[in-house]
Amino acid sequence: MPLTSDELERVFDVIKNRRHPEKNTALIRLSFTLGLTPKELANLRVLDIFYPWDASEDLRIRNELRVVPQRYRSNKYDRSAAAIRQNVRSLRFSLAEFERVLKDVEIRVLNDEPIVPEHYYPIKNKYFKRTRAVPLSDDFLISALNKYMSVLMKHESFDQNSYFFISQKGGAYSANTLQEHIAVILRQWSAVPCATGLSGRKTLVTNMIKEGIQLRDIAHFIGYSSASSSFVRELGIEIPSRAEETLVHASRSDI
């Protein structure tokens, strides 16, 4: 269920008066601003969001967050991952994707960051969600990430390579735990009826549709290869009549 702006404002007001406000604010901001799924949130690492640093450097947030589908697949896809890597030479990059990869590699080299070849493999199966780069430019999101990071760095088990969201014991959360926790924040704490762990993603998509953004662009932003009917079914969103026509046209063009 998408949230209204008033409901979302109430959520952040409630979080301020609960335990771990910095962590929960960052969690909800990432969900509602970037449309990340609970599985993607659970697998985020510190260096996905921040550039590497040493004791003499200040923290710097990356310009974009790179979400790689292979990293978030459920177990039923694990066995096919090796086969995809073996057949990578037969796969093709689009010109735009190739230019984006070159630019990303150039930036990582200049910043002396590690380059993982698997992160740049194109996806062979069109039904897998696509690799995407989402901008870390929203001021409220950046503020929330910095505040939570200042708290996270005080944890005794903190490490630059650790997961971004960790429990009090220092372990990573499971996707199910985060999904349930987001639902608790929205439904129980903030009294938003019927909200779920995917409400942030649904709210983002609904707002983008209202702003007149093309469905294909929205689908790409949240990780789909096209604005297919599966994109609509998974999110359970309502689409205005004009957008429905665009969806039908987009689906036919993908056949």
N, C-alpha and C positions, 0 to 999 in steps of 0.2 A: 504494500500500500504506500503510495507517495505521500510525503508530508507537505503541509503548507508552510509558508515562511514563518508564521506565528508559532506553529507547532515545533519547528526546528529551533526557533529562538528559545522556546520554553525548555527544550531538551538541554541546551547549553547552560541555561540558568540553573537547572536542576543539578547538572553534573558538578557545578562549582561547589555545591554543598554536600557532596558525597566523597567517599574515599577515592584516592588516586585521580583527582580531577585532571591532571596534566595528561595522564595516559588515556583516559576515556575521551577527553576532548580531541586528542590527536587521532584516536581510533575513529570517532564519528566524523571528523573533518575529512579524513582520507576516504571514508565510505561515501560521504555525500558530495564531496568535491571532485573526486576522481572516479567514483563508481567501482571501486575495488571490491571483489568478492571476499567473503570470510576466509577462503582458502588462500587468496592472494595476500590478504592482510597477515595471516598467520605465518606465511613464508617470507615476509619482508625481512631484510637484514639491514643493519645500520648503514653499510656501505652502498646499499641501493639508493639511499636518500642523501647521504653526506659523502663528500669527497674524503679520501684518506687524509689523515693529518698526523703531526707529531706534536711533542710538547711545546714547541716554539710557534705553532701555527694556531690560528683561530678556526673554528668550525665553519665550513661552507656547505650550504645546501646545493645539491645539483640543480641544474636548470630543468631537468626532466627525469622522470622515473621510468625506467625501462622494464616492462612486464613481459616476461618470456613464458609462453605457454608450456614448453616442455617441463619447466620447473614445477608446474602446478597440476600436472596430470594426476588423475587417480590411478590406483594400482593396475587397473585393467589395460592401461595404455603403456605401462612400463616395458612390457616385453617387446612392443613394437618400436620403442625408441632406438634400440641398437640398429634395427633394420633401416630406419629412416636415415641414421647417420651413415650407414654403409652405402646407401643409394643417393647420397647428397650430390654427387657429381652429375647425376642425371636431372637434377632439379634446376629451375631457372629463377633468376632474380628479375624483377621488373627494373627499368631504368631508374625510376624514382627510388625504389628500395635500395638499389646498388649505390646510388649517390648518397643516400642517408647512411648506409653502412660505412662508406668511406669517410664521411664527415665524423661519424661517431668514433671510428677508430683513430682518426687524426686527433680528436679532442682527448681521447684516453692516452695516446702516446705523449702528447704535450703535458698532460697532468701526471705522467708516470704511473698510470693505472694498469692493472692486469687486463689482458684481453683474452676472453674465453671464446674460442672459435664456435662452440656449439650455440652460443647466444645469437649467432648470425646465420644459422642454417635456415633456409626457407622451409615452410611447413608443406609437406607433400599431401597430406590428407586435408581436403578443403573443409572438413567438418570440425577440425581442431580450431580452437580460437587462435587468432593471429597474434604475433608479436606486435607490441605497440609501445610507443613512447608517449607518456602523458606529461604535460608541463607542470612543474612545481613553481607556479607563479602567483597563486592566490595569496594575498597578504594574510588573511585569517589562518589559512593552512600553514604557511611558513612560520607564523608566530606560534601556532600550536605545536609544530614539530620541534622548534627550538626550545620551547619551555619543557616539553617532555624529555628532550635529549638531555637537558641540564639535570633533570631528576634521574634519568637512566644512568648517566655516567657516575653517579654516586653509589650505584649498586655494586656489591663486592664481586660479583661474577661478570661485570661488564667487560666487553672486549669489542674492538672495532668490527670483528667478524661475527659477532653474535646476532641473534634475531632482534628485530626492533621492538617487538612486543614480547615481554617476558613476564613470567609470574613472580610472585614474591620469593619463590624458592630459586629463581634464576633459570627455570626451564622455559622452553617454547610452548605456546598455546597450540592446541589442535584447532583445525578449522571449525569443527562442531562446537567447541567451547566458545570460540569468539562469536560464532553465529548466535548461540544462545545468549551470550552476554550482551550483544547488541540489542537483541530482542527484549531483554530485561530492562536495559536502559530506556528503551523507547516505550515499552508497554507498561511496565510496573513503576519505574521511577517517574516517567514523564506523562503517563496516562494517555498515550497515543494508541487508540484501539486498533487491533489487527495489524500492527507493525511487525516486521520480521527482520531477520539479519540481512535481507536484501533490499530493505526499504530505501537505503541510501542510493543504491544503484537505480532503483525504479524512479526515485525522486529526481535524480540527475537527468535521466532520459526524458521524463515527462517535461521538465523545465526546458530542456533543449528543443523538444518538439514545439513547445509554446513559443519559443524564440524564433521559430521558423528555420531551424537548422535541418538540412537534408538528412533523411533517414540513413542513407549510406554513410555519411560522415559520422553520424551518431554511432552506428554499428561499428565502424572502424575504431572510434574513440574507446569503446568499452571492450573491444577485442574480437568482434565478429568480422569475418571476411566479406560479408555482404548483408544488406538489409533483408534477409530472408524471413519466412514465416516463423522459423525456429527462434529467431531473435525476438520476435514479438511474444511468442508463446512462453518462453522462459521468463521474461520479465513481467508478463501479464499486464501490459500497459494499454491504455486506451489511445487510439490514434484518430485524429481528426480526419474527415472525409477526404480532403485534398492529400493528406499524407498517406491515406490508404491507397489512393491511386498511384502515388509514387512508389509505395511498397510493392504493389502488383507489377508495375513496370520494371522495378529493380529485380524482382524475383524472376520475371520472364527473361530479362537480359542476361541472367546468370546461367540459364539453361544451356 
